[in-house]
Structures are given as C-alpha cells and as structure tokens.
C-alpha cells in the first residue's frame, strides 16, 4: 500500500510482507529494504529485498538483519549480518541517484563475537561508530571511523543469572543516570537528568541535542555543551572526507559473492584477510571466541576428537 497526495492505493507485484523481520527506508526515501528475502525460504537470510516505491518493482539486495544507520555525511550506511558464532558489522555504499536505491557492500567489515546486537549508531560528527549488545553480555563498543580502530569496550551492567536470557533482557538493563564519556581520556561524568527515574530511552536530534525518556513517562531535552571543541560536530567537508577515505580504500563485494570469501575483517585491534581465516588452526583462550571457533573448524584433528 502506498500513500500519495492522490490518496491510498495498492502497489502491484509486491512480495508478502509478513516474512520481513526488519525493514528500513533507503537514505533517499525512494526504496524500502526488507529482510529476509521473499525468495526461496531455505536461502531467505542470504539476501534482502529492495522495493522501489515508485514502480513497485522488487530486486535483490545484500544480506543484513539488524537495522540500518546512515553516516551523517551520507553515501554510507552501517548494518549487521548476525550469526551465533560471529556477527559482521557491514557497511554499504549508497548512491542516491540510482533507482532503486540499494546498498553496495564494501569488502571491509567489523567482526564481533556471537549475535543479538542492537542497530549500530554513528556519532553526530561521523567520526565514531557505536554498537550495543549482545545476546550474552550488555556490552558497548565504540570504533573510530574510518580507521575502525576500537577506542572503547565496556560492559553496562550484568544480566540476570542463567541462560538463555529472557526475551528483551537488554531493554530491562536501564541506567538511572546519563553517562558522558570522553573517548580520548576515557574520563566519565554522570548526569542525573531525570532524578529518581531510570533512563528508558535515549535519542539524538539533528541538532546534536539529546532526547531522554524516563521510566515514569518523563521526557527531557538535553543540550550538548556549547563552545567545547570535543562536543562540536566536524564540518561537512571533514565528515564527507572520512566516508570518501573509507570507500576509496575498499572494493565492492560482487552481488553474487559470498561475504566470508571477500571480506577483510577487523575486531578493532587486528585484521584478517579471508585466506588468513581459512588457514588459522590455533587460537588461545585470550583470542575472540569467534576466532577460537574458526580455528577449531579449520583443524581436522580437532574435529576428529
């Protein structure tokens, strides 16, 4: 169904939408992205649908499953391709003038342990990318952009004992204060915005101000301190240059290409080429869990045990 100035009408030829777990508008608003794909049920999660809202045509898009965040400078989005063993934080080149608007996946991605993460969030100046999750831990990781170097990793409290955790347990982990973190010094400051009420939701406005919702139904607008270089957004040229630097250093994954064989992945500290991961057979207890699993799968002797 589409809404226009002429009224409401049906779009012909669209796939049944009851199968989509996540949907997002393309940055230019001309297409709706839906996942999993409406194609073959056995391979639905291997791709997504791109619905051209003007014509009603449906084409295939890359694999993604958890929200889409646009870089403030435009031209790039971030999303997730989740797996219980390891989640890929994918990026997508977006060309606004192309119809239908689909994301083209560059061959560089972040790799995270397990699954269950929230939608990625770019900072207002586009210089950092944050992700909260996961299914096992209320973690927070922040990465510099475009380097993808990890600048902060912390845990925001502990879940209730026992696994599997109940659905929505991440939403129950609510802070009573708003915490400001200086990413350069790692210094933190607590702001008791809504005294006596837990912070149940936090959103950012295009002005860089914050909207804070409290558990008691309160809503507050929090302005970022003026005059501080650390709180001012980078100018548009700087932000666009960061996107250009990232895209210029990558190539696009072919439409029919397998992500695992084309991506160069990093956890924010180390980087692995696809052939590196195919060859690794040893890992220590201090390595990421996903790398330990990969080494075990690659080691025939380990599989025979």
VOBA-1610 file (N, C-alpha, C; in pm, whole numbers, padded with zeros to 5 digits, always signed):
BEGIN
Unk+00085-00119+00000Unk+00000+00000+00000Unk+00089+00124+00000Unk+00050+00225-00076Unk+00127+00348-00078Unk+00036+00468-00053Unk+00094+00570+00010Unk+00022+00692+00042Unk+00077+00805-00043Unk-00009+00871-00120Unk+00032+00983-00203Unk-00067+01097-00184Unk-00040+01210-00249Unk-00133+01324-00239Unk-00268+01291-00300Unk-00270+01189-00388Unk-00395+01149-00453Unk-00474+01049-00369Unk-00416+01005-00259Unk-00485+00909-00176Unk-00406+00782-00156Unk-00475+00677-00115Unk-00411+00549-00086Unk-00439+00452-00199Unk-00335+00380-00243Unk-00353+00282-00349Unk-00267+00160-00322Unk-00301+00052-00390Unk-00225-00072-00374Unk-00110-00076-00475Unk+00006-00123-00429Unk+00119-00147-00520Unk+00112-00290-00568Unk+00120-00308-00698Unk+00110-00441-00756Unk+00245-00512-00754Unk+00239-00644-00740Unk+00358-00726-00757Unk+00452-00731-00638Unk+00411-00675-00525Unk+00500-00677-00409Unk+00494-00813-00340Unk+00605-00856-00281Unk+00604-00985-00211Unk+00526-00974-00081Unk+00483-01087-00023Unk+00414-01082+00106Unk+00509-01027+00212Unk+00461-00929+00290Unk+00549-00861+00384Unk+00553-00926+00522Unk+00474-01030+00544Unk+00471-01088+00677Unk+00599-01164+00709Unk+00685-01185+00609Unk+00809-01256+00635Unk+00922-01162+00675Unk+00908-01033+00655Unk+01016-00941+00688Unk+01031-00928+00839Unk+01152-00949+00888Unk+01182-00928+01030Unk+01229-00785+01055Unk+01293-00723+00954Unk+01340-00585+00966Unk+01316-00513+00835Unk+01280-00386+00844Unk+01264-00303+00725Unk+01330-00168+00751Unk+01376-00103+00645Unk+01437+00029+00656Unk+01420+00102+00525Unk+01399+00232+00531Unk+01397+00313+00410Unk+01539+00338+00363Unk+01558+00342+00233Unk+01687+00385+00179Unk+01704+00532+00217Unk+01830+00580+00227Unk+01851+00720+00270Unk+01777+00824+00188Unk+01754+00799+00059Unk+01683+00898-00022Unk+01531+00877-00020Unk+01486+00777+00055Unk+01343+00753+00070Unk+01275+00691-00050Unk+01352+00656-00153Unk+01291+00602-00275Unk+01270+00453-00274Unk+01327+00383-00175Unk+01314+00238-00170Unk+01295+00193-00026Unk+01233+00077-00012Unk+01219+00013+00119Unk+01300-00114+00115Unk+01388-00130+00212Unk+01470-00250+00223Unk+01406-00344+00323Unk+01389-00470+00286Unk+01328-00568+00374Unk+01412-00693+00384Unk+01418-00752+00500Unk+01493-00875+00522Unk+01418-00965+00619Unk+01419-01098+00600Unk+01490-01172+00495Unk+01420-01160+00360Unk+01490-01207+00256Unk+01437-01201+00121Unk+01307-01280+00109Unk+01221-01235+00019Unk+01094-01306-00005Unk+01112-01421-00104Unk+01237-01452-00141Unk+01262-01560-00236Unk+01252-01697-00170Unk+01340-01787-00211Unk+01340-01923-00160Unk+01354-01923-00007Unk+01266-01991+00061Unk+01264-01988+00207Unk+01392-02042+00267Unk+01453-02142+00202Unk+01574-02204+00256Unk+01694-02109+00254Unk+01693-02013+00162Unk+01807-01922+00150Unk+01765-01777+00174Unk+01651-01756+00240Unk+01595-01621+00256Unk+01691-01527+00327Unk+01765-01578+00426Unk+01853-01492+00505Unk+01984-01463+00433Unk+02005-01519+00315Unk+02127-01493+00239Unk+02120-01361+00163Unk+02002-01302+00154Unk+01987-01176+00080Unk+01869-01098+00137Unk+01841-00983+00078Unk+01730-00898+00121Unk+01654-00852-00002Unk+01542-00783+00020Unk+01463-00728-00090Unk+01481-00577-00096Unk+01480-00523-00217Unk+01481-00379-00240Unk+01353-00345-00315Unk+01260-00275-00249Unk+01131-00242-00307Unk+01135-00098-00358Unk+01129-00079-00488Unk+01124+00054-00547Unk+00983+00109-00526Unk+00970+00212-00444Unk+00837+00261-00405Unk+00765+00333-00518Unk+00837+00377-00620Unk+00772+00446-00731Unk+00709+00348-00828Unk+00780+00239-00858Unk+00732+00145-00959Unk+00673+00018-00899Unk+00708-00013-00774Unk+00661-00136-00713Unk+00746-00256-00748Unk+00854-00238-00822Unk+00941-00349-00859Unk+01025-00392-00740Unk+01062-00519-00740Unk+01141-00576-00631Unk+01269-00635-00688Unk+01381-00597-00631Unk+01509-00654-00671Unk+01581-00706-00548Unk+01695-00772-00571Unk+01767-00835-00462Unk+01873-00742-00405Unk+01891-00747-00274Unk+01993-00669-00206Unk+02082-00760-00123Unk+02183-00705-00058Unk+02276-00786+00021Unk+02214-00837+00150Unk+02283-00928+00212Unk+02240-00985+00339Unk+02256-00882+00451Unk+02151-00864+00531Unk+02157-00785+00654Unk+02039-00826+00740Unk+02041-00793+00868Unk+01929-00838+00951Unk+01895-00748+01069Unk+01977-00649+01101Unk+01952-00572+01224Unk+01967-00423+01201Unk+01861-00358+01159Unk+01862-00213+01149Unk+01964-00157+01052Unk+01945-00032+01013Unk+02035+00037+00920Unk+02059+00178+00973Unk+02186+00217+00984Unk+02222+00351+01030Unk+02297+00422+00919Unk+02259+00547+00889Unk+02326+00624+00784Unk+02433+00713+00844Unk+02548+00720+00777Unk+02653+00812+00819Unk+02603+00955+00802Unk+02636+01046+00894Unk+02586+01184+00885Unk+02621+01253+00753Unk+02732+01215+00690Unk+02772+01279+00565Unk+02698+01220+00445Unk+02625+01110+00465Unk+02556+01045+00354Unk+02649+00958+00274Unk+02591+00878+00186Unk+02670+00794+00098Unk+02714+00663+00157Unk+02687+00639+00287Unk+02732+00516+00353Unk+02635+00481+00465Unk+02606+00352+00479Unk+02523+00304+00589Unk+02596+00191+00660Unk+02551+00162+00780Unk+02605+00051+00858Unk+02491-00037+00904Unk+02513-00168+00901Unk+02411-00263+00945Unk+02483-00386+00997Unk+02407-00492+01025Unk+02464-00614+01080Unk+02419-00736+01001Unk+02509-00835+00992Unk+02475-00967+00941Unk+02508-01064+01054Unk+02405-01106+01127Unk+02425-01175+01255Unk+02440-01326+01239Unk+02520-01381+01329Unk+02536-01526+01338Unk+02573-01558+01482Unk+02530-01673+01532Unk+02556-01707+01671Unk+02705-01717+01698Unk+02784-01756+01596Unk+02927-01768+01615Unk+02999-01636+01603Unk+02959-01552+01507Unk+03023-01422+01485Unk+02932-01334+01402Unk+02920-01210+01440Unk+02838-01114+01367Unk+02926-01019+01288Unk+02889-00993+01164Unk+02960-00899+01080Unk+02889-00764+01085Unk+02965-00661+01113Unk+02910-00527+01103Unk+02946-00477+00963Unk+02847-00480+00875Unk+02868-00446+00735Unk+02850-00297+00709Unk+02915-00250+00605Unk+02893-00115+00557Unk+02833-00123+00416Unk+02763-00021+00377Unk+02702-00020+00246Unk+02718+00114+00178Unk+02772+00111+00056Unk+02778+00232-00025Unk+02638+00258-00081Unk+02592+00382-00072Unk+02460+00417-00120Unk+02472+00532-00220Unk+02425+00509-00341Unk+02426+00613-00444Unk+02282+00662-00461Unk+02255+00782-00413Unk+02118+00835-00405Unk+02051+00845-00542Unk+02128+00870-00646Unk+02066+00892-00776Unk+02025+00763-00844Unk+02073+00649-00794Unk+02038+00522-00857Unk+01901+00476-00811Unk+01824+00422-00906Unk+01690+00371-00876Unk+01681+00229-00929Unk+01637+00133-00842Unk+01610+00152-00700Unk+01740+00165-00621Unk+01732+00230-00507Unk+01849+00255-00424Unk+01881+00133-00339Unk+01993+00069-00368Unk+02037-00047-00291Unk+02171-00017-00228Unk+02208-00093-00126Unk+02340-00076-00068Unk+02438-00171-00135Unk+02555-00118-00167Unk+02663-00196-00226Unk+02767-00219-00118Unk+02798-00343-00087Unk+02879-00375+00030Unk+03029-00366+00000Unk+03103-00276+00066Unk+03249-00273+00053Unk+03309-00396+00120Unk+03432-00432+00078Unk+03493-00555+00127Unk+03570-00535+00258Unk+03522-00447+00343Unk+03582-00428+00475Unk+03472-00423+00577Unk+03489-00500+00687Unk+03382-00509+00787Unk+03442-00533+00924Unk+03363-00503+01025Unk+03397-00537+01162Unk+03342-00675+01194Unk+03412-00749+01278Unk+03364-00881+01319Unk+03352-00882+01471Unk+03238-00929+01520Unk+03204-00925+01662Unk+03166-01064+01710Unk+03191-01091+01836Unk+03153-01220+01893Unk+03001-01236+01899Unk+02954-01359+01876Unk+02814-01402+01890Unk+02716-01310+01817Unk+02593-01297+01867Unk+02489-01223+01797Unk+02403-01146+01897Unk+02291-01094+01850Unk+02197-01027+01939Unk+02225-00879+01961Unk+02302-00816+01873Unk+02338-00676+01890Unk+02224-00583+01848Unk+02232-00459+01899Unk+02140-00355+01859Unk+02188-00288+01730Unk+02103-00206+01668Unk+02140-00133+01546Unk+02261-00043+01572Unk+02361-00041+01484Unk+02477+00047+01502Unk+02434+00194+01505Unk+02517+00279+01568Unk+02490+00422+01578Unk+02616+00500+01542Unk+02604+00591+01446Unk+02713+00683+01416Unk+02704+00804+01509Unk+02818+00858+01549Unk+02817+00983+01624Unk+02775+01096+01531Unk+02734+01208+01589Unk+02682+01319+01509Unk+02786+01374+01412Unk+02914+01363+01448Unk+03019+01413+01359Unk+03071+01306+01265Unk+03020+01184+01275Unk+03060+01078+01184Unk+03196+01018+01210Unk+03260+01056+01321Unk+03396+01009+01348Unk+03401+00884+01433Unk+03286+00840+01483Unk+03282+00719+01566Unk+03156+00638+01535Unk+03164+00510+01563Unk+03053+00418+01543Unk+03041+00332+01668Unk+02921+00324+01722Unk+02899+00250+01846Unk+02801+00136+01822Unk+02817+00030+01901Unk+02722-00082+01895Unk+02704-00139+02035Unk+02578-00167+02066Unk+02543-00223+02195Unk+02488-00363+02175Unk+02517-00450+02266Unk+02466-00587+02261Unk+02528-00662+02376Unk+02533-00787+02366Unk+02485-00881+02267Unk+02394-00979+02335Unk+02375-01098+02282Unk+02283-01194+02342Unk+02332-01245+02477Unk+02461-01230+02505Unk+02518-01284+02628Unk+02568-01175+02724Unk+02585-01054+02676Unk+02652-00952+02755Unk+02600-00815+02715Unk+02574-00728+02813Unk+02527-00593+02784Unk+02649-00504+02755Unk+02713-00530+02642Unk+02839-00467+02609Unk+02818-00338+02530Unk+02923-00255+02527Unk+02927-00136+02445Unk+03065-00125+02384Unk+03072-00117+02252Unk+03199-00100+02183Unk+03188+00021+02091Unk+03293+00102+02090Unk+03298+00221+02007Unk+03422+00214+01919Unk+03405+00240+01790Unk+03513+00231+01694Unk+03531+00366+01625Unk+03657+00404+01601Unk+03685+00525+01524Unk+03651+00498+01378Unk+03609+00602+01310Unk+03579+00590+01167Unk+03656+00699+01092Unk+03727+00664+00984Unk+03716+00541+00904Unk+03816+00432+00939Unk+03901+00449+01042Unk+04006+00350+01070Unk+03950+00218+01123Unk+03831+00222+01187Unk+03768+00108+01254Unk+03850+00058+01372Unk+03939+00143+01423Unk+04015+00109+01544Unk+03922+00120+01665Unk+03924+00017+01751Unk+03838+00018+01869Unk+03895+00112+01974Unk+03813+00208+02018Unk+03859+00307+02116Unk+03796+00286+02253Unk+03691+00205+02261Unk+03628+00179+02390Unk+03555+00046+02386Unk+03573-00032+02492Unk+03498-00157+02509Unk+03466-00169+02656Unk+03338-00178+02689Unk+03299-00185+02830Unk+03171-00266+02842Unk+03133-00297+02964Unk+03009-00370+02992Unk+02919-00282+03077Unk+02795-00270+03034Unk+02698-00183+03102Unk+02613-00263+03198Unk+02674-00319+03301Unk+02600-00399+03396Unk+02591-00544+03354Unk+02535-00626+03439Unk+02528-00769+03415Unk+02382-00814+03402Unk+02356-00911+03313Unk+02220-00966+03302Unk+02189-01057+03420Unk+02062-01093+03432Unk+02023-01187+03536Unk+02091-01322+03513Unk+02123-01396+03621Unk+02189-01526+03605Unk+02104-01621+03522Unk+02172-01712+03455Unk+02102-01814+03379Unk+02097-01785+03232Unk+02099-01890+03154Unk+02090-01878+03008Unk+02002-01992+02957Unk+01914-01970+02859Unk+01905-01847+02780Unk+01837-01734+02857Unk+01879-01611+02827Unk+01820-01496+02892Unk+01682-01470+02834Unk+01591-01416+02915Unk+01454-01391+02866Unk+01452-01290+02754Unk+01354-01300+02662Unk+01346-01202+02553Unk+01336-01060+02608Unk+01409-00968+02544Unk+01405-00829+02584Unk+01485-00796+02708Unk+01578-00886+02748Unk+01652-00858+02871Unk+01740-00735+02857Unk+01787-00707+02734Unk+01868-00587+02715Unk+01787-00461+02746Unk+01659-00463+02711Unk+01575-00346+02736Unk+01551-00325+02885Unk+01571-00431+02966Unk+01550-00417+03109Unk+01672-00361+03181Unk+01784-00355+03110Unk+01907-00301+03168Unk+01904-00149+03153Unk+01844-00080+03246Unk+01824+00064+03234Unk+01906+00138+03338Unk+01972+00244+03294Unk+02054+00325+03384Unk+01968+00430+03454Unk+02016+00476+03569Unk+01947+00581+03641Unk+02007+00717+03610Unk+02121+00717+03542Unk+02186+00842+03505Unk+02231+00835+03360Unk+02255+00952+03304Unk+02312+00964+03171Unk+02463+00980+03188Unk+02541+00895+03122Unk+02686+00895+03139Unk+02753+00955+03017Unk+02838+01054+03039Unk+02915+01116+02932Unk+03057+01060+02938Unk+03107+01012+02824Unk+03240+00952+02818Unk+03327+01032+02721Unk+03445+01074+02769Unk+03543+01139+02683Unk+03626+01027+02620Unk+03614+01008+02489Unk+03678+00894+02423Unk+03830+00907+02419Unk+03882+01028+02434Unk+04027+01046+02433Unk+04089+01014+02569Unk+04025+01059+02676Unk+04081+01040+02811Unk+04018+00923+02885Unk+03905+00869+02832Unk+03828+00763+02898Unk+03765+00814+03029Unk+03760+00945+03047Unk+03700+01004+03167Unk+03548+01005+03153Unk+03478+00971+03260Unk+03332+00966+03257Unk+03271+01064+03355Unk+03156+01117+03319Unk+03080+01209+03405Unk+02935+01164+03404Unk+02874+01151+03521Unk+02734+01112+03531Unk+02645+01237+03539Unk+02534+01233+03467Unk+02437+01343+03469Unk+02301+01287+03512Unk+02255+01329+03627Unk+02126+01283+03678Unk+02017+01369+03615Unk+01981+01337+03492Unk+01889+01421+03415Unk+01747+01415+03470Unk+01700+01294+03497Unk+01564+01275+03548Unk+01575+01213+03687Unk+01590+01296+03787Unk+01614+01249+03923Unk+01507+01150+03968Unk+01552+01034+04016Unk+01461+00935+04069Unk+01392+00849+03966Unk+01425+00867+03837Unk+01359+00790+03732Unk+01465+00728+03642Unk+01453+00599+03607Unk+01552+00537+03519Unk+01540+00590+03377Unk+01652+00595+03306Unk+01652+00635+03166Unk+01609+00515+03083Unk+01493+00524+03020Unk+01439+00410+02945Unk+01468+00420+02796Unk+01501+00540+02746Unk+01531+00555+02604Unk+01612+00683+02584Unk+01696+00680+02481Unk+01782+00793+02450Unk+01789+00808+02299Unk+01766+00930+02251Unk+01770+00955+02107Unk+01846+01082+02078Unk+01898+01093+01955Unk+01974+01211+01914Unk+01896+01287+01808Unk+01897+01421+01818Unk+01832+01506+01721Unk+01934+01552+01617Unk+01886+01604+01506Unk+01976+01652+01401Unk+02060+01770+01450Unk+02016+01836+01557Unk+02091+01947+01614Unk+02201+01901+01708Unk+02215+01768+01725Unk+02311+01704+01816Unk+02261+01704+01960Unk+02146+01764+01989Unk+02089+01756+02123Unk+02036+01616+02146Unk+02015+01583+02275Unk+01966+01451+02310Unk+01825+01461+02366Unk+01745+01359+02338Unk+01612+01346+02398Unk+01617+01226+02492Unk+01586+01249+02619Unk+01594+01145+02721Unk+01454+01114+02772Unk+01419+00986+02769Unk+01289+00942+02821Unk+01311+00868+02952Unk+01226+00895+03049Unk+01236+00829+03178Unk+01131+00722+03197Unk+01158+00630+03289Unk+01066+00521+03315Unk+00932+00565+03366Unk+00923+00687+03421Unk+00797+00738+03471Unk+00717+00817+03371Unk+00763+00816+03243Unk+00691+00889+03140Unk+00743+01030+03116Unk+00851+01066+03185Unk+00909+01199+03166Unk+00989+01204+03036Unk+00998+01323+02978Unk+01074+01345+02855Unk+01153+01474+02872Unk+01284+01468+02844Unk+01370+01585+02863Unk+01458+01606+02742Unk+01481+01733+02707Unk+01574+01770+02601Unk+01705+01813+02666Unk+01814+01748+02627Unk+01946+01775+02686Unk+02035+01835+02579Unk+02080+01957+02600Unk+02165+02025+02504Unk+02311+01994+02531Unk+02385+01968+02422Unk+02528+01944+02434Unk+02596+02076+02469Unk+02697+02069+02555Unk+02765+02192+02597Unk+02820+02269+02478Unk+02793+02397+02471Unk+02841+02481+02362Unk+02983+02528+02392Unk+03060+02551+02284Unk+03193+02609+02300Unk+03303+02510+02324Unk+03273+02381+02337Unk+03376+02281+02359Unk+03411+02215+02227Unk+03540+02212+02195Unk+03583+02153+02068Unk+03548+02006+02062Unk+03546+01940+02177Unk+03520+01796+02179Unk+03373+01764+02156Unk+03285+01861+02172Unk+03143+01835+02155Unk+03088+01896+02028Unk+03172+01963+01951Unk+03125+02021+01827Unk+03138+01921+01713Unk+03041+01919+01626Unk+03045+01829+01512Unk+03153+01873+01415Unk+03214+01775+01350Unk+03310+01808+01246Unk+03235+01876+01132Unk+03305+01963+01058Unk+03238+02029+00948Unk+03205+01929+00838Unk+03115+01968+00748Unk+03068+01876+00645Unk+03179+01821+00558Unk+03278+01904+00524Unk+03388+01858+00440Unk+03467+01747+00509Unk+03492+01763+00639Unk+03567+01662+00713Unk+03491+01531+00720Unk+03361+01541+00745Unk+03278+01422+00755Unk+03269+01348+00621Unk+03252+01424+00513Unk+03246+01362+00380Unk+03380+01301+00341Unk+03488+01365+00384Unk+03621+01312+00354Unk+03644+01177+00421Unk+03588+01158+00540Unk+03601+01031+00610Unk+03533+00919+00533Unk+03412+00949+00481Unk+03341+00849+00401Unk+03418+00818+00273Unk+03469+00922+00207Unk+03545+00902+00083Unk+03671+00820+00109Unk+03739+00848+00220Unk+03861+00773+00254Unk+03830+00625+00272Unk+03720+00597+00341Unk+03683+00458+00365Unk+03650+00387+00233Unk+03566+00450+00151Unk+03523+00387+00027Unk+03638+00373-00074Unk+03728+00471-00077Unk+03840+00465-00171Unk+03936+00352-00138Unk+03938+00310-00013Unk+04029+00204+00030Unk+03968+00065+00019Unk+03846+00055-00036Unk+03777-00073-00044Unk+03730-00101-00186Unk+03692-00225-00208Unk+03627-00267-00331Unk+03491-00324-00295Unk+03401-00330-00391Unk+03267-00381-00362Unk+03264-00533-00372Unk+03191-00595-00280Unk+03167-00739-00287Unk+03071-00764-00403Unk+03102-00860-00492Unk+03011-00888-00604Unk+02870-00923-00556Unk+02771-00891-00637Unk+02632-00917-00599Unk+02609-01062-00560Unk+02675-01153-00632Unk+02656-01296-00604Unk+02772-01352-00523Unk+02853-01263-00464Unk+02970-01308-00389Unk+02937-01347-00245Unk+03010-01443-00194Unk+02995-01487-00055Unk+03074-01392+00035Unk+03009-01336+00138Unk+03074-01237+00223Unk+03203-01292+00284Unk+03199-01415+00333Unk+03313-01470+00405Unk+03437-01486+00316Unk+03419-01496+00185Unk+03533-01515+00096Unk+03584-01383+00037Unk+03513-01274+00059Unk+03553-01146+00002Unk+03591-01041+00106Unk+03543-01056+00227Unk+03562-00951+00326Unk+03699-00955+00393Unk+03752-00838+00419Unk+03864-00819+00510Unk+03802-00772+00641Unk+03822-00847+00749Unk+03752-00816+00873Unk+03850-00774+00982Unk+03800-00691+01073Unk+03879-00648+01188Unk+03791-00648+01312Unk+03852-00676+01426Unk+03780-00665+01553Unk+03811-00534+01622Unk+03878-00444+01550Unk+03915-00316+01606Unk+04058-00312+01655Unk+04123-00430+01661Unk+04262-00438+01704Unk+04348-00511+01602Unk+04295-00621+01546Unk+04367-00699+01445Unk+04282-00712+01320Unk+04347-00740+01208Unk+04278-00751+01079Unk+04311-00886+01016Unk+04210-00946+00953Unk+04227-01076+00889Unk+04175-01071+00746Unk+04258-01117+00652Unk+04213-01141+00516Unk+04135-01272+00514Unk+04054-01293+00410Unk+03973-01415+00402Unk+04061-01540+00405Unk+04175-01536+00333Unk+04263-01655+00330Unk+04329-01679+00466Unk+04348-01571+00544Unk+04404-01589+00678Unk+04309-01671+00765Unk+04182-01638+00759Unk+04084-01708+00841Unk+04067-01853+00796Unk+04082-01877+00666Unk+04069-02013+00615Unk+04185-02101+00658Unk+04298-02037+00697Unk+04418-02114+00730Unk+04443-02126+00881Unk+04379-02041+00962Unk+04407-02044+01106Unk+04360-02174+01169Unk+04447-02239+01246Unk+04413-02366+01312Unk+04441-02364+01462Unk+04498-02255+01511Unk+04526-02244+01654Unk+04477-02110+01706Unk+04432-02112+01829Unk+04388-01990+01897Unk+04401-02012+02046Unk+04422-01905+02119Unk+04437-01915+02264Unk+04308-01871+02332Unk+04303-01893+02463Unk+04184-01857+02540Unk+04163-01706+02544Unk+04266-01629+02514Unk+04253-01483+02514Unk+04206-01429+02379Unk+04203-01513+02277Unk+04154-01471+02146Unk+04002-01458+02149Unk+03944-01380+02056Unk+03797-01371+02050Unk+03735-01510+02031Unk+03617-01528+02088Unk+03551-01659+02080Unk+03530-01701+01936Unk+03495-01607+01848Unk+03469-01643+01709Unk+03596-01697+01643Unk+03715-01644+01682Unk+03840-01692+01624Unk+03874-01831+01676Unk+03843-01857+01802Unk+03863-01991+01857Unk+03776-02093+01784Unk+03653-02055+01756Unk+03563-02144+01682Unk+03615-02168+01541Unk+03662-02061+01475Unk+03715-02074+01339Unk+03835-02167+01336Unk+03925-02154+01433Unk+04043-02239+01438Unk+04004-02386+01458Unk+03904-02408+01541Unk+03857-02544+01565Unk+03797-02605+01438Unk+03720-02526+01363Unk+03660-02575+01240Unk+03765-02603+01132Unk+03874-02528+01135Unk+03979-02546+01033Unk+04074-02660+01065Unk+04074-02706+01190Unk+04170-02808+01233Unk+04106-02947+01224Unk+04144-03028+01123Unk+04084-03161+01107Unk+04102-03247+01230Unk+04218-03233+01297Unk+04244-03312+01417Unk+04149-03278+01529Unk+04117-03152+01543Unk+04027-03108+01647Unk+03886-03159+01621Unk+03844-03162+01493Unk+03710-03209+01458Unk+03696-03359+01481Unk+03809-03431+01474Unk+03803-03577+01489Unk+03792-03619+01634Unk+03817-03527+01727Unk+03814-03561+01869Unk+03672-03590+01915
//
